Amino acid sequence: MNINLSTLRCLIVNDDPGTLLMLKQQLLALGIQHISQCHNASMALDMLQPDSTFDIVFSKINMPSVDGIELIRHIHQLHINSAVILVTEEDPRITNSIRHLARELGLQFLGALLKPLTRSRIETLLRKYNANFELELKSEQPAISVSELHQAVVNKEIEAYFQPQICVRTGRLIGAEALAHWRHPSKGLITAEHFIPMAERHGFIQMIGNYILDFCCVQLGHWQSKGVDISLSINISPLNLNRLDLPDVLCAMAEHHGIQPKNLIIELTEASMLEDIGTSIDILSRLRLRGFQLSIDDYGTGHSSLDKLQQIPFNELKIDRSFIKYASDNDASRRILEATVDLAKKLQLKCVAEGVEHESDWEMVSNLQCDIAQGFYISRPMPARDFMPWIESQLPRLKASGIGARS
């Protein structure tokens, strides 16, 4: 992002006079003129008010009276739109926990500074600043009612959007994930997490699931007729995992549309497994026998991941996007990511990295030799009508930019 550093307004909160002076000198050398300083967090709270004009707060973690963690909490409670950079000498695991706290609170967390406070590191963090962060944070989905959702099901306003999946080694398009979107006539596009739980609670999920699956089979057949031989990943509600006839239903639907089961990947989150694990194993094992592929989604966020991997015949492991998001600037997340990729390879599972949003994310998953990547860096989810044009126009552009160049 192209940022004019000279326009940034910074507040430094630190009880060490030497660090205050050093950090101010480095910021001045970077062209920043609007710099304020506080010797403790209590003073900072007097300056940080809802109408605060500070873009970035540099805060030490361990300070007397009010520490950096409390300062972050107060910034959140006061709805202050200041980004945060930590200045720390603490255990990296403590810093990592505070990083997650700030992001969970919805704050714009830019990173941590360790001594020595180098100008290049400071500039790198400053250039992550997003002046429009508040607007993005407040862009929430509109409230919806049960009657609206029922009408949407009847009118077939819910459709599948498709997000491409790319082979990391070659840059070749090898699949797509189908994601349910509701095109509301007055409230715009509503994504799945805002209506699927309601659909599950009120008995609409099977109708939505059947419609989306049928729609996906039609699209997959259309793309294959155009010479695009890819797999399609489809999320299955946990409520479908008590249907012993599910393998027969999916087989009949695939056969009706002339689709090979091997081209359909059934995605399940760790949380979707039934308490009656025997029923889940029954259904999922028969799906594999019929030729369908199985993917464990959001891997690493459940409580019994390893247990599920040994019990259920998965083909694919999808690493949760949170590990990708934090791994480029967080050592613990990166090590978890490395261990997960290594585990997938040892178990002979395809490894999919979700949430690849930046070039640095792509470089990281490429260096770790993940098999497949998806995310905004490649493409946002798109309606079916845009998929073939994307293949024709955007896929060559991605390859020209270096995707798959490590093959």
Secondary structure, 3 states (H helix, E strand, C coil): CCCCHHHCEEEEECCCHHHHHHHHHHHHHCCCCEEEEECCHHHHHHHCCCCCCCCEEEEECCCCCCCHHHHHHHHHHCCCCCEEEEECCCCHHHHHHHHHHHHHCCCCEEEEECCCCCHHHHHHHHCCCCCCHHHHHHCCCCCCCHHHHHHHHHHCCEEEEEEEEEECCCCCEEEEEEEEEEEECCCEEEEHHHCHHHHHHCCCHHHHHHHHHHHHHHHHHHHHHCCCCCEEEEECCHHHHHCCCHHHHHHHHHHHCCCCHHHEEEEEEHHHCCCCHHHHHHHHHHHHHCCCEEEEEEECCCCCHHHHHHHCCCCEEEECHHHHHHHCCCHHHHHHHHHHHHHHHHCCCEEEECCCCCHHHHHHHHHCCCCEECCCCCCCCEEHHHHHHHHHHHHHHHHHCCCCCCC
